[in-house]
């Protein structure tokens, strides 16, 4: 037991050092570095967070200082994301069925449905904590909860039996060459099924901070290009050069005014 405790403390020291050096570190990176399971890493992060030594967030550990900065930035970004969501809501037809993935911005469009009736299939756990207009019917796809997103074989099996008129998804980043990044390995596959079972349009919702150029670290996470037409809905603060390159790659880009 004593040796076990020393092993745990050594992992904690490694985690805290990694967080101090970079401000944040992903669960999958810690899993590889420490040679333990993701469940063990999450348990360690929960214990460290309870002691106020870091914050355990969506798939990562964040320093207390970095978390505070991100909260301040998020207050500003919320305005842009709400405008994107409101614009996207206008694209939903009354009486239609839609897919929505784990994106908070995509889920937010449901708040702007007003008098529309719409059936929503989603693997977004945040849907359980929100209240929407009377015409919105939420159907959770089910599955294993990974932070707020439902993943796993159960989600896949259910999706294979479902169809939607329109799909709205988010992403972790949009690269200038038209690839979309996702930080949960199984998320790409789930999105692909939603898209392949969509009879109408595919919309990706992402604020301007998610439009980025490729770096040496760009391939650390999963990314993909979609084989069908994509409309990216972002805000008017997006980098014009990146927007131009996205359009050249074949992506239709909508810039929602935020000024």
C-alpha positions in Angstrom: 0.0 0.0 0.0 2.9 2.3 0.9 4.5 1.7 -2.5 1.1 2.3 -4.2 0.8 5.6 -2.6 4.3 6.6 -3.7 3.4 5.6 -7.3 0.2 7.8 -7.1 2.2 10.7 -5.7 4.8 10.4 -8.5 2.0 10.4 -11.1 0.5 13.5 -9.5 3.9 15.3 -9.5 4.3 14.5 -13.2 0.8 15.7 -14.0 1.3 19.0 -12.1 4.7 19.6 -13.7 3.2 19.1 -17.2 0.4 21.5 -16.4 2.8 24.1 -15.0 4.9 24.0 -18.1 2.2 24.3 -20.7 -0.9 25.5 -18.9 -2.9 22.5 -20.0 -2.4 18.9 -21.0 -4.7 16.4 -22.7 -5.9 13.2 -21.0 -4.6 11.1 -24.0 -1.2 12.7 -23.7 -1.0 12.0 -20.0 -2.1 8.4 -20.6 0.8 7.8 -23.0 3.3 9.6 -20.8 2.3 7.8 -17.6 1.6 4.4 -19.1 -1.7 4.1 -17.4 -5.3 3.9 -18.5 -7.5 7.0 -19.3 -9.7 6.1 -16.4 -6.7 6.2 -14.0 -5.7 9.6 -15.4 -9.2 11.0 -15.0 -9.2 9.7 -11.4 -5.9 11.5 -10.7 -7.2 14.7 -12.3 -10.4 14.6 -10.2 -8.3 14.2 -7.0 -6.0 17.0 -7.9 -8.9 19.2 -8.9 -10.5 18.5 -5.5 -7.4 19.9 -3.9 -7.5 23.0 -6.0 -4.2 22.3 -7.7 -5.7 22.3 -11.3 -9.0 22.1 -13.1 -10.2 19.0 -14.8 -12.1 19.9 -17.9 -13.3 18.4 -21.1 -10.6 15.8 -21.9 -7.8 17.8 -20.3 -6.2 19.2 -17.2 -5.8 23.0 -17.0 -3.8 25.2 -14.6 -5.9 27.3 -12.3 -4.5 30.5 -13.9 -5.2 29.2 -17.4 -8.7 28.3 -16.5 -9.4 31.8 -15.2 -8.1 33.4 -18.4 -10.2 31.0 -20.5 -13.3 31.9 -18.5 -12.7 35.6 -19.2 -12.2 34.9 -22.9 -15.2 32.7 -23.0 -17.5 35.5 -21.9 -16.5 37.4 -25.0 -16.7 34.4 -27.3 -20.2 33.6 -26.0 -21.6 36.6 -27.8 -20.1 35.5 -31.1 -21.3 31.9 -30.6 -24.8 33.0 -29.8 -25.0 35.0 -33.0 -23.7 31.9 -35.0 -26.3 29.8 -33.3 -29.1 32.3 -34.0 -28.2 32.4 -37.7 -28.1 28.6 -37.9 -31.5 28.4 -36.3 -32.9 30.3 -39.2 -31.8 27.5 -41.5 -33.9 24.9 -39.8 -37.2 24.2 -41.5 -40.4 23.8 -39.5 -41.2 20.1 -39.0 -37.7 18.9 -39.9 -35.5 16.3 -38.2 -31.9 17.3 -37.4 -28.7 15.7 -36.0 -26.6 17.7 -33.6 -23.2 16.5 -32.2 -21.4 17.4 -29.0 -21.0 21.1 -29.9 -22.3 23.6 -27.4 -22.8 26.2 -30.2 -24.7 23.8 -32.4 -26.9 22.8 -29.5 -27.5 26.5 -28.8 -29.4 27.0 -32.0 -32.3 25.2 -30.5 -32.9 28.1 -28.1 -33.8 30.2 -31.2 -36.4 27.9 -32.7 -39.3 30.2 -31.6 -42.5 28.6 -33.0 -40.9 25.9 -35.1 -41.4 22.2 -34.5 -38.2 20.2 -34.8 -37.1 16.7 -33.8 -33.5 16.5 -32.6 -31.3 13.5 -32.4 -28.1 14.2 -30.4 -25.3 12.6 -28.5 -24.8 15.9 -26.6 -25.2 15.4 -22.9 -25.6 19.1 -22.3 -29.1 18.8 -23.8 -30.2 17.3 -20.5 -29.4 20.5 -18.6 -31.2 22.9 -20.9 -34.7 24.1 -21.5 -35.9 24.7 -25.1 -39.1 26.1 -26.8 -42.1 23.8 -26.7 -41.8 22.7 -30.4 -38.3 21.2 -29.8 -38.3 17.4 -29.2 -35.0 16.1 -27.9 -34.1 12.4 -28.5 -30.8 11.4 -26.9 -28.9 8.7 -28.8 -27.4 7.2 -25.7 -24.0 5.6 -25.2 -21.1 6.0 -22.8 -20.5 9.5 -21.5 -17.1 11.0 -22.3 -17.2 14.3 -20.4 -20.5 15.7 -22.0 -20.5 13.6 -25.2 -22.1 10.2 -25.7 -19.7 7.8 -27.5 -19.3 4.1 -28.1 -20.9 1.3 -30.0 -24.3 2.0 -28.7 -24.3 5.5 -30.3 -23.1 4.0 -33.6 -25.8 1.2 -33.6 -28.6 3.7 -32.9 -27.4 6.2 -35.5 -27.4 3.5 -38.2 -31.2 3.3 -37.8 -31.8 7.1 -37.9 -32.1 9.7 -40.6 -32.2 13.5 -40.5 -33.0 16.3 -42.9 -30.1 18.5 -41.7 -27.0 18.1 -39.6 -25.3 20.7 -37.4 -21.9 19.9 -35.9 -19.1 21.7 -34.2 -15.4 20.9 -34.2 -12.2 21.7 -32.2 -10.5 23.5 -35.1 -10.9 24.3 -38.8 -7.6 24.2 -40.7 -7.1 26.4 -43.7 -6.9 23.5 -46.1 -10.5 22.5 -45.2 -9.9 19.8 -42.6 -11.9 19.7 -39.4 -10.2 18.6 -36.1 -11.8 16.6 -33.4 -10.1 15.9 -30.0 -12.1 12.7 -29.1 -10.9 9.8 -31.3 -14.4 8.3 -31.8 -16.0 11.6 -32.5 -15.1 11.6 -36.2 -16.7 8.2 -36.8 -19.9 9.3 -35.1 -20.0 12.6 -37.1 -19.5 10.6 -40.3 -22.5 8.4 -39.6 -24.7 11.5 -38.9 -23.5 13.0 -42.1 -24.0 9.9 -44.2 -27.6 9.6 -42.8 -28.5 13.2 -43.6 -30.6 13.9 -46.7 -30.1 17.6 -46.8 -27.4 20.1 -45.8 -24.3 19.8 -43.6 -23.4 22.8 -41.5 -20.3 23.1 -39.3 -20.5 25.9 -36.6 -17.2 27.4 -35.4 -16.3 30.8 -34.1 -13.4 32.7 -35.5 -10.9 31.5 -32.9 -11.2 27.9 -34.3 -10.1 28.9 -37.8 -6.3 28.2 -37.8 -3.2 27.4 -39.8 -1.4 24.1 -39.6 1.5 23.8 -37.2 3.9 21.0 -36.2 1.3 20.0 -33.6 -1.7 20.0 -36.0 -1.6 16.2 -36.6 -1.6 15.3 -32.8 -5.4 15.0 -32.9 -7.8 13.5 -35.4 -8.8 15.6 -38.4 -10.8 14.8 -41.5 -12.3 16.3 -44.7 -15.9 15.6 -45.6 -16.7 14.1 -49.0 -20.0 16.1 -49.3 -20.6 19.9 -49.6 -20.0 21.7 -46.3 -21.2 25.1 -45.2 -19.0 26.6 -42.4 -20.8 29.2 -40.3 -18.4 31.4 -38.5 -18.3 35.1 -37.4 -17.1 38.1 -39.2 -13.9 38.3 -37.1 -12.5 35.3 -38.9 -9.1 35.7 -40.6 -9.8 36.8 -44.2 -6.8 34.9 -45.6 -8.0 31.6 -43.9 -11.6 32.2 -45.1 -10.3 32.7 -48.7 -8.3 29.5 -48.6 -11.3 27.6 -47.2 -13.4 28.8 -50.0 -10.8 27.7 -52.5 -10.8 24.3 -50.9 -14.5 24.0 -51.8 -16.1 25.0 -48.4 -18.9 27.5 -48.4 -18.2 30.0 -45.7 -20.9 32.2 -44.1 -19.6 35.1 -42.0 -22.2 36.2 -39.4 -21.8 39.9 -38.5 -20.8 40.5 -34.9 -19.8 44.1 -35.0 
